[in-house]
C-alpha cells in the first residue's frame, strides 16, 4: 500500500512541476527563431525546427542561443473524450488509442477507428476471482461534427458485467465548449441483460457534466447522474480533479448520493489514463 501511495505522489508531482522550454536562436542581424534544435555540430552549425520548417545557421551567424519557457497551455487534455465516467461528445480521434485503469484493478483499452468512431474494451483483474467472474467492459461511441460551431453531439452505449448478463447504458451526448472548458448534457436509458433477455428502465437517466481547466496541468470536473423515476429521484454527484501531462492523466473524484430518503458518501475513485 505504501508503494502505491508513493507512486501516486510521484506521478502527481511530475505532472504539476513539469516545465517545457523552447530553443531561441538570435542572429547577428536581429532575427529571432524559436523552435527545437535538432542537430548541432560544434563550432560549425546548428539545425533548428520551427513549426514545419527547418533552418540551418552557421555559428558565425549566431549572436545568442538560449532557452525560453513556453507560455500558456503547452498541451491538450489527453483524456478529453470523457469526464470521469460520463462521455463527452469529443471523439478520441482517428487511430488514437489509450490504456486506462480504475483503482488499478479495472484496466481497459480504447481506440479510435476513425475520426468519429471509437470503442473501449476491458476486464477487471480482482485478486482471487477467476476469468469467468471478472467484470467485462465494452463501450462504443460515434461523434458527429459540430452543430452550428457551438455544439457537438455523440451517440453510444456502455456495457458492464459478465458474458451471461450485466447492466448497460445507451446514451447521447451534447457538448458545448472546447477541450479546456465545456459542458455536456447526456440523456440515456439504462438496461439489464440476462443472456438473451433485455429489460430497459422505464425512465431516462440524465447526466450533466462540466470541465474547467484552471492551469496547465489541472482541470476541475463534475458529473451528476440524475436517475428519474416515479417513486423518487436519485442523484449521484461525482466531482474532483484531473491532473495531466501531454499523455498521462490522473483522475481523482469522490461521489455523493442523494435522494428523498437520504444521502451518503461513496468510495473515492482513482483512474489513470495514458494516451499511446
Buried (B, 14 or more C-beta within 10 A) or exposed (E): EEEEEEEBEEBBEEBEEEEEEBBBBBBEEEEEBBBEBEEEEEEEBBBBBBEEEEBEBEEEBBEEBEEEEEEEEBBBBBBBBBBBBBBBBBBBBEEBBBBBBBEEEBBBBBBBEEBBBBBBBBBBBEEEEEEEEBBBBBBBBBBEEEEEEEBBBBBBBBBBBEEEEBEBBBBBBBBBBEBBBBBBBBBBBBBBBEEEEEEEBEBBBBBBBBBBBEEBBBBBBBBBBBBBEEEEBBBBBBBBBBBBBBEBBBBBBEBBBBBEEEEEEEEEBBBBBBBE
